[in-house]
Amino acid sequence: MIYGGSSQRVGGESPFITVVVPTKDNESTIAELMESLARQSYRSFEVVVVDSSRDRTPEIASRYSFARVVRVPPVGLNVARNAGVREARGEVVAFTDGDCRASPDWLQRVAEFFSTHPDAAAVGGSVLTAREQAGKIVADYYNEALWPMMPVYRVVVEIGARNFHRVRVPNGNNLAFRREVLLRNPFDEGLKGGYDEVELLWRLCASGFKVYAAPEIRVEHFHTSSLRRMLKRGFSYGRGHYLFYRRHPGAPLARYGLWGALALWCYYALLPPLALLGLWQPLALLPAAYAALAAAYLARGRGARSLAYPLLDILFYSAMAAGALYEAARAALSRIKGGAAKAGA
């Protein structure tokens, strides 16, 4: 069902917006999201919840009259996103997740941005720590890292192919597109792990579309405060980065990230044999890296957390590098098996 007024054309005062929410086992947070959507100052929208849960998420979402729940098998986030686009009736499709909470003016800001930027194919925004989690060091790290997992923008950023690897592109939990763009350029359903929305944004930028990030478009996210879950996310991002590289080997972001992963793990692999040979000098790189990172955090005013965040950086990017190398080894093994099968045929 449609919540609010009648649909109007994009470019007018009130583009009709479809909010697509892919969910999987979000029963503890989905009501927070739905309540925040019910409180939107903008009223010309609908909500499509694309659900793959085994818990009570669809039951809770169905209580809200403005939402339609579509069930899909749990085969990937991009599959759910594309299913939501097919269900969408809006000319703008805004994505968020079942563990987010939208600011009251979220959709108003999205509508205004597309109206004032007719060249925009997509716009994303800031993903802030949910206020209930503020002060928890791992949760705050998501926003306060030098290269944050959940971006916070201070100014409007125009993103294109030339600067794609130098800016933090928007996350898929606060990202809106013109629907016509998504119909011609769907999410890659073969891409699993992290980088699922990054791949589409790169494809759009490489094709000449304009993508923006705007600070006034805000949602809150219930970041995990668990170190183990954060490292699991890093591993998943690494797997996704390798798959992104396989699809777009010429993309600077893909190349630099993979080179960094290889360099990090070559360093780790060489430490034991070098130590056996009595060559301890390479070990000095770790404290040097820690000191440089701590200085960078201090310069950003992170205070006492400047001592902890470098350790989280080292752990997170080690997990990410492990994920990339795991996916590379998995792909190589698959090719070897495929070659052996052809040889035996």
C-alpha positions as CSV (number, residue, x, y, z in Angstrom):
1,M,0.0,0.0,0.0
2,I,1.0,3.6,-0.5
3,Y,1.5,5.8,2.6
4,G,0.8,9.4,2.0
5,G,-0.2,11.4,-1.1
6,S,-0.4,10.6,-4.7
7,S,2.5,9.9,-7.0
8,Q,4.1,12.8,-8.8
9,R,6.8,13.0,-11.4
10,V,10.5,13.3,-10.6
11,G,11.5,16.8,-11.4
12,G,8.3,18.2,-9.8
13,E,8.0,19.2,-6.2
14,S,7.3,15.7,-4.9
15,P,8.8,12.7,-6.6
16,F,7.1,9.5,-5.5
17,I,9.7,7.3,-3.7
18,T,9.8,3.6,-3.1
19,V,11.8,2.6,0.0
20,V,13.3,-0.9,-0.5
21,V,14.4,-2.7,2.7
22,P,16.2,-6.0,2.3
23,T,15.9,-7.9,5.6
24,K,17.3,-11.1,7.1
25,D,16.7,-11.9,10.7
26,N,16.3,-8.3,11.9
27,E,13.5,-8.8,14.4
28,S,15.3,-6.9,17.1
29,T,15.6,-3.7,15.0
30,I,13.0,-3.7,12.2
31,A,10.4,-2.0,14.4
32,E,12.8,0.9,14.9
33,L,13.2,1.3,11.2
34,M,9.4,1.1,10.5
35,E,8.6,3.6,13.2
36,S,11.1,6.0,11.8
37,L,9.5,5.6,8.3
38,A,6.1,6.3,9.8
39,R,7.4,9.6,11.2
40,Q,8.8,10.9,7.9
41,S,8.0,14.5,7.1
42,Y,7.7,13.5,3.4
43,R,4.5,11.6,2.7
44,S,4.7,10.6,-1.0
45,F,6.3,7.1,-0.6
46,E,5.8,3.4,-0.3
47,V,7.8,0.7,1.5
48,V,8.8,-2.7,0.1
49,V,10.4,-5.0,2.6
50,V,12.2,-7.8,0.8
51,D,12.6,-10.5,3.4
52,S,14.7,-13.7,3.7
53,S,14.3,-14.2,7.5
54,R,13.9,-17.2,9.7
55,D,12.7,-15.0,12.6
56,R,9.7,-12.7,13.2
57,T,11.0,-9.9,10.9
58,P,8.3,-10.2,8.3
59,E,5.5,-10.5,10.9
60,I,6.7,-7.3,12.6
61,A,7.0,-5.4,9.3
62,S,3.6,-6.5,8.1
63,R,2.0,-4.7,11.0
64,Y,2.7,-1.4,9.3
65,S,0.0,-0.5,6.7
66,F,2.3,1.4,4.5
67,A,4.6,-1.6,3.9
68,R,4.4,-4.5,1.5
69,V,6.5,-7.6,2.4
70,V,7.9,-9.7,-0.4
71,R,9.6,-13.0,0.5
72,V,12.7,-14.2,-1.4
73,P,15.1,-17.1,-0.7
74,P,18.3,-16.1,1.2
75,V,20.6,-16.2,-1.8
76,G,22.2,-12.8,-1.6
77,L,21.6,-9.1,-0.8
78,N,21.7,-8.0,-4.4
79,V,19.0,-10.5,-5.4
80,A,16.8,-8.9,-2.7
81,R,17.6,-5.4,-3.9
82,N,16.7,-6.3,-7.5
83,A,13.5,-7.9,-6.4
84,G,12.6,-4.7,-4.6
85,V,13.3,-2.6,-7.7
86,R,11.0,-4.8,-9.7
87,E,8.2,-4.3,-7.1
88,A,8.9,-0.5,-6.9
89,R,6.3,2.0,-8.2
90,G,8.3,5.1,-7.4
91,E,10.5,7.0,-9.8
92,V,13.1,7.2,-7.0
93,V,14.2,4.0,-5.2
94,A,15.8,4.6,-1.8
95,F,17.5,1.7,0.0
96,T,18.1,1.2,3.7
97,D,18.4,-1.9,5.9
98,G,16.5,-3.5,8.6
99,D,19.1,-2.5,11.2
100,C,18.8,1.2,10.5
101,R,16.7,4.1,11.7
102,A,16.0,7.0,9.2
103,S,16.1,10.6,10.3
104,P,12.6,12.3,10.1
105,D,13.6,14.3,7.1
106,W,15.4,11.5,5.3
107,L,13.0,11.2,2.3
108,Q,12.5,14.9,2.2
109,R,16.2,15.4,1.7
110,V,16.4,12.7,-0.9
111,A,13.5,14.2,-2.9
112,E,15.0,17.7,-2.6
113,F,18.4,16.5,-3.8
114,F,17.1,14.8,-6.9
115,S,14.9,17.9,-7.7
116,T,17.9,20.2,-7.4
117,H,20.4,17.9,-9.1
118,P,18.7,16.7,-12.3
119,D,22.1,15.2,-13.4
120,A,22.2,12.8,-10.4
121,A,21.8,9.1,-11.0
122,A,22.2,8.3,-7.4
123,V,22.8,9.9,-4.0
124,G,23.8,8.5,-0.7
125,G,24.4,10.0,2.7
126,S,25.8,9.6,6.2
127,V,25.4,6.5,8.3
128,L,25.6,7.4,11.9
129,T,26.1,5.3,15.0
130,A,22.7,4.6,16.6
131,R,22.4,6.8,19.7
132,E,21.9,3.7,21.9
133,Q,25.4,2.5,21.0
134,A,27.2,5.8,21.2
135,G,30.3,5.5,23.4
136,K,31.0,1.8,22.6
137,I,34.5,1.8,21.1
138,V,33.9,-0.8,18.4
139,A,30.6,0.7,17.4
140,D,32.1,4.3,17.3
141,Y,35.0,3.0,15.2
142,Y,32.7,2.3,12.3
143,N,32.3,6.1,11.9
144,E,35.5,7.4,13.3
145,A,38.1,5.2,11.5
146,L,40.4,7.0,9.1
147,W,38.6,5.1,6.2
148,P,35.2,4.5,7.9
149,M,33.0,1.5,7.3
150,M,30.0,3.7,7.7
151,P,30.7,7.1,6.2
152,V,29.9,10.5,7.7
153,Y,30.0,13.4,5.1
154,R,30.6,17.0,5.9
155,V,30.0,18.5,2.4
156,V,28.3,17.4,-0.8
157,V,30.7,15.1,-2.7
158,E,30.5,14.5,-6.5
159,I,31.8,11.0,-7.3
160,G,33.1,9.9,-10.7
161,A,35.5,7.5,-12.2
162,R,38.5,9.8,-11.6
163,N,38.0,10.2,-7.8
164,F,36.2,6.9,-7.0
165,H,39.2,5.4,-5.3
166,R,40.0,8.6,-3.3
167,V,36.6,9.2,-1.6
168,R,34.4,7.1,0.6
169,V,31.5,6.1,-1.6
170,P,28.0,5.8,0.0
171,N,26.8,2.6,1.7
172,G,23.9,0.6,0.5
173,N,22.0,1.2,3.7
174,N,21.5,4.9,2.8
175,L,21.5,5.1,-1.0
176,A,18.9,6.3,-3.5
177,F,18.7,6.0,-7.3
178,R,16.5,7.1,-10.1
179,R,14.5,3.9,-10.8
180,E,15.1,4.1,-14.6
181,V,18.9,3.9,-13.9
182,L,18.4,0.7,-11.9
183,L,16.2,-0.9,-14.5
184,R,19.0,-0.5,-17.0
185,N,21.8,-1.2,-14.6
186,P,20.7,-3.8,-11.9
187,F,22.8,-4.9,-9.0
188,D,25.2,-7.7,-9.8
189,E,23.5,-10.8,-8.3
190,G,26.7,-12.9,-8.6
191,L,28.5,-10.6,-6.2
192,K,28.3,-11.7,-2.6
193,G,30.1,-10.5,0.5
194,G,31.0,-6.9,0.7
195,Y,31.3,-4.4,-2.2
196,D,27.9,-5.3,-3.5
197,E,26.8,-1.7,-3.9
198,V,30.3,-0.5,-4.7
199,E,30.4,-2.5,-7.9
200,L,27.2,-0.9,-9.2
201,L,28.4,2.6,-8.2
202,W,31.7,2.0,-10.1
203,R,29.8,0.7,-13.1
204,L,27.6,3.9,-13.1
205,C,30.6,6.2,-12.7
206,A,32.6,4.4,-15.3
207,S,29.7,4.9,-17.7
208,G,29.5,8.6,-17.1
209,F,26.7,8.8,-14.6
210,K,26.8,11.3,-11.8
211,V,26.8,9.9,-8.2
212,Y,26.7,12.1,-5.1
213,A,27.0,11.9,-1.4
214,A,25.2,14.5,0.7
215,P,25.6,15.1,4.5
216,E,22.0,16.1,5.1
217,I,20.7,12.6,4.0
218,R,21.1,10.7,7.2
219,V,20.3,7.4,8.8
220,E,21.4,5.8,12.0
221,H,22.8,2.2,12.0
222,F,23.0,-0.3,14.8
223,H,26.7,-0.9,14.4
224,T,27.9,-4.1,16.1
225,S,29.9,-3.5,19.3
226,S,31.4,-7.0,18.9
227,L,35.0,-7.2,17.8
228,R,34.5,-10.7,16.4
229,R,31.6,-9.5,14.2
230,M,33.6,-6.5,13.0
231,L,36.4,-8.8,11.9
232,K,33.9,-11.1,10.2
233,R,32.6,-8.0,8.3
234,G,36.2,-7.2,7.3
235,F,36.7,-10.8,6.0
236,S,33.5,-10.4,4.0
237,Y,34.6,-7.1,2.6
238,G,37.8,-8.7,1.5
239,R,36.0,-11.5,-0.3
240,G,33.8,-8.9,-2.0
241,H,36.9,-6.8,-3.0
242,Y,38.5,-9.7,-4.8
243,L,35.2,-10.4,-6.7
244,F,35.1,-6.7,-7.5
245,Y,38.6,-6.9,-8.9
246,R,37.8,-9.9,-11.0
247,R,34.9,-8.0,-12.6
248,H,36.8,-4.6,-12.9
249,P,40.5,-5.3,-12.9
250,G,41.1,-1.8,-14.4
251,A,39.4,0.0,-11.6
252,P,42.0,1.8,-9.4
253,L,40.1,0.9,-6.2
254,A,40.2,-2.8,-7.2
255,R,44.0,-2.8,-8.0
256,Y,45.2,-0.8,-5.0
257,G,43.1,-2.8,-2.6
258,L,44.4,-6.1,-3.9
259,W,48.0,-5.0,-3.9
260,G,47.6,-3.8,-0.3
261,A,46.2,-7.2,0.7
262,L,49.0,-9.1,-1.0
263,A,51.7,-6.8,0.5
264,L,50.2,-7.2,4.0
265,W,50.1,-11.0,3.9
266,C,53.5,-11.3,2.3
267,Y,54.8,-9.3,5.2
268,Y,53.1,-11.6,7.7
269,A,54.3,-14.7,5.9
270,L,58.0,-13.5,5.8
271,L,58.1,-12.6,9.5
272,P,58.7,-16.1,10.9
273,P,61.5,-17.2,8.5
274,L,63.2,-13.8,8.9
275,A,63.0,-14.1,12.7
276,L,64.6,-17.6,12.5
277,L,67.4,-16.0,10.5
278,G,67.8,-13.4,13.2
279,L,66.5,-10.6,11.1
280,W,64.2,-8.7,13.5
281,Q,64.2,-5.3,11.7
282,P,60.9,-5.9,9.8
283,L,59.1,-6.3,13.1
284,A,59.7,-2.6,13.6
285,L,57.2,-1.8,10.8
286,L,54.3,-2.8,13.1
287,P,55.0,-0.3,15.9
288,A,55.9,2.3,13.2
289,A,52.6,1.8,11.5
290,Y,50.8,1.9,14.9
291,A,52.6,5.2,15.8
292,A,51.7,6.8,12.4
293,L,48.1,5.8,12.7
294,A,47.9,7.0,16.3
295,A,49.3,10.4,15.3
296,A,46.7,10.6,12.5
297,Y,43.9,9.9,15.0
298,L,45.2,12.4,17.5
299,A,45.3,15.0,14.7
300,R,41.6,14.3,14.1
301,G,40.8,14.9,17.8
302,R,40.0,11.3,18.8
303,G,41.7,11.7,22.2
304,A,42.4,8.5,24.2
305,R,40.8,6.4,21.4
306,S,43.8,7.3,19.3
307,L,45.5,4.5,21.2
308,A,42.9,1.9,20.4
309,Y,41.8,2.7,16.9
310,P,45.2,1.8,15.3
311,L,44.9,-1.7,16.7
312,L,41.4,-2.0,15.3
313,D,42.7,-0.7,11.9
314,I,45.5,-3.4,11.9
315,L,43.0,-6.2,12.9
316,F,40.3,-5.1,10.5
317,Y,42.5,-4.7,7.4
318,S,44.3,-8.0,8.2
319,A,40.8,-9.7,8.2
320,M,40.0,-7.9,5.0
321,A,43.2,-9.1,3.4
322,A,42.6,-12.6,4.6
323,G,39.1,-12.5,2.9
324,A,40.6,-11.3,-0.4
325,L,43.3,-14.0,-0.4
326,Y,40.7,-16.7,0.6
327,E,38.5,-15.7,-2.3
328,A,41.5,-15.7,-4.7
329,A,42.5,-19.1,-3.5
330,R,39.0,-20.4,-3.8
331,A,38.7,-19.1,-7.4
332,A,42.1,-20.6,-8.3
333,L,41.1,-24.0,-6.9
334,S,37.8,-23.8,-8.9
335,R,39.8,-23.1,-12.1
336,I,42.1,-26.0,-11.4
337,K,39.2,-28.4,-10.8
338,G,37.5,-27.1,-14.0
339,G,40.7,-27.6,-16.0
340,A,41.1,-31.1,-14.6
341,A,37.5,-32.0,-15.4
342,K,38.0,-30.8,-19.0
343,A,41.2,-32.7,-19.4
344,G,39.5,-35.9,-18.2
345,A,36.5,-35.5,-20.4
